Amino acid sequence: MLYAPLVTAFAFTALRELPFLWPNLLLWVLGAAIGVRLLVPERPGRALVICGAGLLFLTSLWYCSSYVPKQMGHAVNHMRDNPGPIFTLQPVSDGAVPLHATPGKILLIDFFQTWCLPCIAELPQLAGVREDLQDRQDIQFVMVATDAGGDTPQRFRSLAEGRHIRLPLAFDAAGKAHTAFGMTGFPAVVVLDRNGRVRFTHEGYNSSEINFRRDLAQLLKTV
């Protein structure tokens, strides 16, 4: 009876957006069943139940460390080959800031908001990607905030300075570029190739994407 409302809530929320998480339901059922059996010490077959608990633990370990990260990556990463929209950004940080696609250059745009916790959690990954590719002068990075949620260029710059962000910063007034790329949420990563074509998009960030930095760096090397 306690399990039923949890399953129902999970099915109507998480599974509608991420259907590949259906094994959660099975693992929870098995875990509950094993737990009930272990609470009755006199019941025969206890050794078999303990072996089942160990097998369930190993299965859950594989599920969380391998299956979920791979499926999450497939769900949020989208390879494309579409014409890029025309857009112009407003510089926020000092120095060279990519404000539009440049012929012959690969451009990674990270749409960011100061109030977005997943955006902030993603920052070390993006900083790591730039560090991994610091010798590639043909790859440009820019973090872009919009006025969604009350953000301003000044607020964006203050957060970047407070967190020692070294990536170039720009502002997308009224979210025109964000909308033009077909993005609906934050964070959102867009990769444009040397011809200004959209080759990759990624919306949202989840810590289960354990290979996010490695895969993004590899993608930028090959587009």
LOZADREN-14220 format. One record per residue (C-alpha): residue number from 1; residue in one letter; x negated, y negated, z negated. Coordinates in steps of 0.001 Angstrom, whole numbers. Last residue first. Layout:
N
<rec num="NUM" residu="A" X="X" Y="Y" Z="Z"/>
...
REM end
This chain:
223
<rec num="223" residu="V" X="-32543" Y="-18299" Z="36150"/>
<rec num="222" residu="T" X="-35299" Y="-15951" Z="34862"/>
<rec num="221" residu="K" X="-37211" Y="-17712" Z="32110"/>
<rec num="220" residu="L" X="-34098" Y="-19376" Z="30741"/>
<rec num="219" residu="L" X="-32429" Y="-15980" Z="30412"/>
<rec num="218" residu="Q" X="-35341" Y="-14542" Z="28468"/>
<rec num="217" residu="A" X="-35213" Y="-17442" Z="25999"/>
<rec num="216" residu="L" X="-31469" Y="-16949" Z="25578"/>
<rec num="215" residu="D" X="-31865" Y="-13206" Z="24975"/>
<rec num="214" residu="R" X="-34605" Y="-13629" Z="22369"/>
<rec num="213" residu="R" X="-32824" Y="-16387" Z="20452"/>
<rec num="212" residu="F" X="-29419" Y="-14656" Z="20451"/>
<rec num="211" residu="N" X="-30776" Y="-11208" Z="19529"/>
<rec num="210" residu="I" X="-29191" Y="-11051" Z="16052"/>
<rec num="209" residu="E" X="-25803" Y="-12213" Z="17272"/>
<rec num="208" residu="S" X="-24270" Y="-11135" Z="13930"/>
<rec num="207" residu="S" X="-24912" Y="-14696" Z="12706"/>
<rec num="206" residu="N" X="-22015" Y="-15869" Z="14835"/>
<rec num="205" residu="Y" X="-21974" Y="-18870" Z="17137"/>
<rec num="204" residu="G" X="-19248" Y="-20296" Z="19324"/>
<rec num="203" residu="E" X="-19102" Y="-20683" Z="23075"/>
<rec num="202" residu="H" X="-21774" Y="-19440" Z="25482"/>
<rec num="201" residu="T" X="-22090" Y="-20425" Z="29121"/>
<rec num="200" residu="F" X="-24578" Y="-19323" Z="31779"/>
<rec num="199" residu="R" X="-25512" Y="-20045" Z="35391"/>
<rec num="198" residu="V" X="-23859" Y="-23395" Z="36027"/>
<rec num="197" residu="R" X="-25384" Y="-24760" Z="39231"/>
<rec num="196" residu="G" X="-27547" Y="-27899" Z="39202"/>
<rec num="195" residu="N" X="-29978" Y="-26600" Z="41817"/>
<rec num="194" residu="R" X="-32750" Y="-25906" Z="39325"/>
<rec num="193" residu="D" X="-30354" Y="-23904" Z="37152"/>
<rec num="192" residu="L" X="-27842" Y="-25227" Z="34643"/>
<rec num="191" residu="V" X="-27404" Y="-23537" Z="31265"/>
<rec num="190" residu="V" X="-24422" Y="-24404" Z="29058"/>
<rec num="189" residu="V" X="-24225" Y="-23799" Z="25307"/>
<rec num="188" residu="A" X="-21090" Y="-24520" Z="23308"/>
<rec num="187" residu="P" X="-20971" Y="-25097" Z="19574"/>
<rec num="186" residu="F" X="-18196" Y="-25998" Z="19429"/>
<rec num="185" residu="G" X="-14894" Y="-25428" Z="21216"/>
<rec num="184" residu="T" X="-12962" Y="-25868" Z="24466"/>
<rec num="183" residu="M" X="-15605" Y="-25798" Z="27198"/>
<rec num="182" residu="G" X="-14548" Y="-26022" Z="30830"/>
<rec num="181" residu="F" X="-17755" Y="-27703" Z="31976"/>
<rec num="180" residu="A" X="-15795" Y="-30867" Z="32788"/>
<rec num="179" residu="T" X="-14273" Y="-30825" Z="29296"/>
<rec num="178" residu="H" X="-17633" Y="-30990" Z="27542"/>
<rec num="177" residu="A" X="-18823" Y="-33556" Z="30096"/>
<rec num="176" residu="K" X="-15853" Y="-35824" Z="29387"/>
<rec num="175" residu="G" X="-15958" Y="-35431" Z="25612"/>
<rec num="174" residu="A" X="-14591" Y="-38938" Z="25069"/>
<rec num="173" residu="A" X="-18167" Y="-40281" Z="25153"/>
<rec num="172" residu="D" X="-20743" Y="-37485" Z="25483"/>
<rec num="171" residu="F" X="-23707" Y="-38491" Z="23356"/>
<rec num="170" residu="A" X="-27351" Y="-37480" Z="23751"/>
<rec num="169" residu="L" X="-30107" Y="-36045" Z="21561"/>
<rec num="168" residu="P" X="-33501" Y="-34593" Z="22543"/>
<rec num="167" residu="L" X="-34555" Y="-31699" Z="20274"/>
<rec num="166" residu="R" X="-36780" Y="-32477" Z="17295"/>
<rec num="165" residu="I" X="-34233" Y="-31968" Z="14544"/>
<rec num="164" residu="H" X="-35687" Y="-32981" Z="11189"/>
<rec num="163" residu="R" X="-32468" Y="-32155" Z="9291"/>
<rec num="162" residu="G" X="-32019" Y="-35695" Z="7971"/>
<rec num="161" residu="E" X="-33153" Y="-37213" Z="11268"/>
<rec num="160" residu="A" X="-30685" Y="-35110" Z="13242"/>
<rec num="159" residu="L" X="-27883" Y="-35939" Z="10814"/>
<rec num="158" residu="S" X="-28615" Y="-39643" Z="11094"/>
<rec num="157" residu="R" X="-28734" Y="-39484" Z="14903"/>
<rec num="156" residu="F" X="-25348" Y="-37821" Z="15093"/>
<rec num="155" residu="R" X="-23813" Y="-40343" Z="12709"/>
<rec num="154" residu="Q" X="-25212" Y="-43213" Z="14761"/>
<rec num="153" residu="P" X="-24045" Y="-41716" Z="18067"/>
<rec num="152" residu="T" X="-20548" Y="-41362" Z="16608"/>
<rec num="151" residu="D" X="-18538" Y="-38366" Z="15420"/>
<rec num="150" residu="G" X="-14913" Y="-38930" Z="14452"/>
<rec num="149" residu="G" X="-13642" Y="-35378" Z="14842"/>
<rec num="148" residu="A" X="-14284" Y="-35363" Z="18577"/>
<rec num="147" residu="D" X="-16488" Y="-38329" Z="19503"/>
<rec num="146" residu="T" X="-18896" Y="-36049" Z="21345"/>
<rec num="145" residu="A" X="-22323" Y="-34701" Z="20442"/>
<rec num="144" residu="V" X="-24909" Y="-33430" Z="22927"/>
<rec num="143" residu="M" X="-28138" Y="-31586" Z="22181"/>
<rec num="142" residu="V" X="-30530" Y="-31643" Z="25125"/>
<rec num="141" residu="F" X="-33107" Y="-29143" Z="26372"/>
<rec num="140" residu="Q" X="-35202" Y="-29148" Z="29540"/>
<rec num="139" residu="I" X="-37021" Y="-26272" Z="31237"/>
<rec num="138" residu="D" X="-39505" Y="-27091" Z="34033"/>
<rec num="137" residu="Q" X="-42209" Y="-28076" Z="31547"/>
<rec num="136" residu="R" X="-42469" Y="-24490" Z="30344"/>
<rec num="135" residu="D" X="-45259" Y="-24463" Z="27731"/>
<rec num="134" residu="Q" X="-42785" Y="-25093" Z="24897"/>
<rec num="133" residu="L" X="-40764" Y="-22020" Z="25846"/>
<rec num="132" residu="D" X="-40899" Y="-20112" Z="22541"/>
<rec num="131" residu="E" X="-40656" Y="-23386" Z="20637"/>
<rec num="130" residu="R" X="-37558" Y="-24356" Z="22617"/>
<rec num="129" residu="V" X="-35993" Y="-21001" Z="21827"/>
<rec num="128" residu="G" X="-36874" Y="-21394" Z="18144"/>
<rec num="127" residu="A" X="-35239" Y="-24816" Z="17974"/>
<rec num="126" residu="L" X="-32159" Y="-23255" Z="19549"/>
<rec num="125" residu="Q" X="-32101" Y="-20472" Z="16953"/>
<rec num="124" residu="P" X="-32784" Y="-22842" Z="14057"/>
<rec num="123" residu="L" X="-29815" Y="-25009" Z="15159"/>
<rec num="122" residu="E" X="-27188" Y="-22242" Z="15355"/>
<rec num="121" residu="A" X="-26191" Y="-22562" Z="11692"/>
<rec num="120" residu="I" X="-25614" Y="-26295" Z="12221"/>
<rec num="119" residu="C" X="-23283" Y="-25651" Z="15156"/>
<rec num="118" residu="P" X="-21556" Y="-22869" Z="13180"/>
<rec num="117" residu="L" X="-20903" Y="-25448" Z="10405"/>
<rec num="116" residu="C" X="-19314" Y="-28022" Z="12734"/>
<rec num="115" residu="W" X="-19052" Y="-31421" Z="11011"/>
<rec num="114" residu="T" X="-22035" Y="-32918" Z="12899"/>
<rec num="113" residu="Q" X="-20720" Y="-31698" Z="16244"/>
<rec num="112" residu="F" X="-22761" Y="-30032" Z="18990"/>
<rec num="111" residu="F" X="-22563" Y="-29311" Z="22706"/>
<rec num="110" residu="D" X="-25887" Y="-27645" Z="23514"/>
<rec num="109" residu="I" X="-27041" Y="-28350" Z="27067"/>
<rec num="108" residu="L" X="-29841" Y="-26266" Z="28571"/>
<rec num="107" residu="L" X="-31274" Y="-27697" Z="31789"/>
<rec num="106" residu="I" X="-33495" Y="-25959" Z="34335"/>
<rec num="105" residu="K" X="-35400" Y="-28470" Z="36450"/>
<rec num="104" residu="G" X="-36051" Y="-28601" Z="40217"/>
<rec num="103" residu="P" X="-33266" Y="-31090" Z="40830"/>
<rec num="102" residu="T" X="-32383" Y="-32892" Z="37574"/>
<rec num="101" residu="A" X="-28990" Y="-32304" Z="35961"/>
<rec num="100" residu="H" X="-27825" Y="-35249" Z="33888"/>
<rec num="99" residu="L" X="-28809" Y="-37271" Z="30820"/>
<rec num="98" residu="P" X="-32046" Y="-35472" Z="29976"/>
<rec num="97" residu="V" X="-33617" Y="-37468" Z="27107"/>
<rec num="96" residu="A" X="-37194" Y="-38731" Z="27307"/>
<rec num="95" residu="G" X="-38172" Y="-40711" Z="24240"/>
<rec num="94" residu="D" X="-35940" Y="-41962" Z="21470"/>
<rec num="93" residu="S" X="-32765" Y="-40177" Z="20432"/>
<rec num="92" residu="V" X="-29202" Y="-41161" Z="21327"/>
<rec num="91" residu="P" X="-29100" Y="-41288" Z="25127"/>
<rec num="90" residu="Q" X="-25619" Y="-41558" Z="26710"/>
<rec num="89" residu="L" X="-24682" Y="-38713" Z="29038"/>
<rec num="88" residu="T" X="-23794" Y="-38600" Z="32725"/>
<rec num="87" residu="F" X="-21766" Y="-35886" Z="34443"/>
<rec num="86" residu="I" X="-21147" Y="-34437" Z="37899"/>
<rec num="85" residu="P" X="-19800" Y="-30930" Z="37536"/>
<rec num="84" residu="G" X="-21986" Y="-27847" Z="38104"/>
<rec num="83" residu="P" X="-21200" Y="-25550" Z="41003"/>
<rec num="82" residu="N" X="-20615" Y="-22011" Z="39759"/>
<rec num="81" residu="D" X="-22918" Y="-19007" Z="39381"/>
<rec num="80" residu="R" X="-21900" Y="-17504" Z="36058"/>
<rec num="79" residu="M" X="-23102" Y="-15213" Z="33288"/>
<rec num="78" residu="H" X="-20802" Y="-15385" Z="30270"/>
<rec num="77" residu="N" X="-21933" Y="-14783" Z="26690"/>
<rec num="76" residu="V" X="-19204" Y="-14859" Z="24011"/>
<rec num="75" residu="A" X="-17657" Y="-11387" Z="24264"/>
<rec num="74" residu="H" X="-20707" Y="-9502" Z="25579"/>
<rec num="73" residu="G" X="-22817" Y="-10882" Z="22737"/>
<rec num="72" residu="M" X="-20214" Y="-9853" Z="20189"/>
<rec num="71" residu="Q" X="-20204" Y="-6348" Z="21666"/>
<rec num="70" residu="K" X="-23957" Y="-6041" Z="21276"/>
<rec num="69" residu="P" X="-24000" Y="-7470" Z="17744"/>
<rec num="68" residu="V" X="-21060" Y="-5225" Z="16679"/>
<rec num="67" residu="Y" X="-22530" Y="-1945" Z="17970"/>
<rec num="66" residu="S" X="-26087" Y="-2263" Z="16672"/>
<rec num="65" residu="S" X="-26491" Y="-3458" Z="13078"/>
<rec num="64" residu="C" X="-22895" Y="-3317" Z="11850"/>
<rec num="63" residu="Y" X="-21836" Y="-88" Z="13573"/>
<rec num="62" residu="W" X="-25166" Y="1625" Z="12935"/>
<rec num="61" residu="L" X="-24904" Y="880" Z="9200"/>
<rec num="60" residu="S" X="-21243" Y="1882" Z="9177"/>
<rec num="59" residu="T" X="-22132" Y="5244" Z="10702"/>
<rec num="58" residu="L" X="-24885" Y="5767" Z="8124"/>
<rec num="57" residu="F" X="-22507" Y="4907" Z="5265"/>
<rec num="56" residu="L" X="-19734" Y="7138" Z="6670"/>
<rec num="55" residu="L" X="-22185" Y="10025" Z="6881"/>
<rec num="54" residu="G" X="-23161" Y="9500" Z="3252"/>
<rec num="53" residu="A" X="-19504" Y="9349" Z="2192"/>
<rec num="52" residu="G" X="-18794" Y="12526" Z="4148"/>
<rec num="51" residu="C" X="-21611" Y="14288" Z="2331"/>
<rec num="50" residu="I" X="-20047" Y="13143" Z="-969"/>
<rec num="49" residu="V" X="-16663" Y="14484" Z="184"/>
<rec num="48" residu="L" X="-18223" Y="17857" Z="1023"/>
<rec num="47" residu="A" X="-19776" Y="18013" Z="-2427"/>
<rec num="46" residu="R" X="-16389" Y="17225" Z="-3994"/>
<rec num="45" residu="G" X="-14679" Y="20126" Z="-2190"/>
<rec num="44" residu="P" X="-12535" Y="21091" Z="-5125"/>
<rec num="43" residu="R" X="-10628" Y="18406" Z="-7153"/>
<rec num="42" residu="E" X="-11815" Y="18081" Z="-10746"/>
<rec num="41" residu="P" X="-13531" Y="14728" Z="-10294"/>
<rec num="40" residu="V" X="-10480" Y="12876" Z="-8888"/>
<rec num="39" residu="L" X="-11781" Y="9354" Z="-8196"/>
<rec num="38" residu="L" X="-14066" Y="10772" Z="-5503"/>
<rec num="37" residu="R" X="-11062" Y="11821" Z="-3411"/>
<rec num="36" residu="V" X="-9562" Y="8318" Z="-3551"/>
<rec num="35" residu="G" X="-12864" Y="6753" Z="-2491"/>
<rec num="34" residu="I" X="-13188" Y="9151" Z="423"/>
<rec num="33" residu="A" X="-9724" Y="8213" Z="1663"/>
<rec num="32" residu="A" X="-10372" Y="4482" Z="1275"/>
<rec num="31" residu="G" X="-13657" Y="4702" Z="3160"/>
<rec num="30" residu="L" X="-12072" Y="6764" Z="5920"/>
<rec num="29" residu="V" X="-9245" Y="4262" Z="6330"/>
<rec num="28" residu="W" X="-11679" Y="1321" Z="6266"/>
<rec num="27" residu="L" X="-13899" Y="2953" Z="8888"/>
<rec num="26" residu="L" X="-10892" Y="3574" Z="11144"/>
<rec num="25" residu="L" X="-9655" Y="-11" Z="10883"/>
<rec num="24" residu="N" X="-13117" Y="-1447" Z="11483"/>
<rec num="23" residu="P" X="-13347" Y="714" Z="14623"/>
<rec num="22" residu="W" X="-10946" Y="-1826" Z="16252"/>
<rec num="21" residu="L" X="-13646" Y="-4522" Z="16337"/>
<rec num="20" residu="F" X="-13812" Y="-4378" Z="20157"/>
<rec num="19" residu="P" X="-10494" Y="-6232" Z="20251"/>
<rec num="18" residu="L" X="-12130" Y="-9567" Z="19324"/>
<rec num="17" residu="E" X="-9538" Y="-12327" Z="19740"/>
<rec num="16" residu="R" X="-6377" Y="-10342" Z="19044"/>
<rec num="15" residu="L" X="-8369" Y="-8034" Z="16796"/>
<rec num="14" residu="A" X="-9370" Y="-10854" Z="14446"/>
<rec num="13" residu="T" X="-5926" Y="-12284" Z="13751"/>
<rec num="12" residu="F" X="-2933" Y="-9962" Z="14197"/>
<rec num="11" residu="A" X="-4856" Y="-6735" Z="13604"/>
<rec num="10" residu="F" X="-6770" Y="-8116" Z="10615"/>
<rec num="9" residu="A" X="-3576" Y="-9325" Z="8924"/>
<rec num="8" residu="T" X="-1869" Y="-5986" Z="9485"/>
<rec num="7" residu="V" X="-4845" Y="-3971" Z="8292"/>
<rec num="6" residu="L" X="-5117" Y="-6064" Z="5129"/>
<rec num="5" residu="P" X="-1369" Y="-5801" Z="4517"/>
<rec num="4" residu="A" X="-1525" Y="-1988" Z="4797"/>
<rec num="3" residu="Y" X="-4563" Y="-1358" Z="2569"/>
<rec num="2" residu="L" X="-2901" Y="-2349" Z="-700"/>
<rec num="1" residu="M" X="0" Y="0" Z="0"/>
REM end
